[in-house]
């Protein structure tokens, strides 16, 4: 089935935000190029989304050669890629100096180095096409330094947002770059977090806000807009002692 809207490539599409984004973009009549480590879950998702064209491939985003190979293969199979959503991420971490440097390195490797490679591969395609939309899934935690187990995670999300801003500054012909800063959206990554966390929304609601912002090609979007847009403004200017109590 040919789509009238274009091709969206989503990494980390086997669960959580990526999986739900696939569903919602399929409902908008996009073709989908989905990749993640768990191919069985991608295949199940493809069967669910039977009304649209869906390609699936196994991908570990820390494998640089595999990232370039998979992105190029998708571009060849679909005849181009219109949008790449750099979504694959890892949420583990530990306070620095407490004996778990492995957890922090793993998070940095996936969330920053892996994202950097995905951006390289996406921009290679977009430069050749002279068009494209690169979307980076960051986090509200990227706006300021976070404490304890969030320290490294927040730093990686700030890092990828800075990469995206650099690309926007370069003004590559035909390239739009968006950074999405999700607030508290329920997903597999935060399933251990208490259900009563303030401002937590369900996956479908949160992703609906993400997709709406992506469709508008906004350079920067705090989602859902309420209450995260005003909180985002406040987080950038308030003293760290106040921010610490907010998130």
Secondary structure, 3 states (H helix, E strand, C coil): CCCCCCEEEEECCCCHHHHHHHHHHHHCCCEEEEEECCHHHHHHHHHHCCCCCEEEEECCCCCHHHHHHHHHHHHHHHCCCCEEEECCCCCCCCCCCCCCHHHHHHHHHHHHHHHHHHHHHHHHHHHHHCCEEEEEECCHHHHCCCCHHHHHHHHHHHHHHHHHHHHHHHCCCCEEEEEEEECCECCHHHCCCCCCCCCCECHHHHHHHHHHHHHCCCCEEEECHHHHHHHHHHHHHCCHHHHHHHC
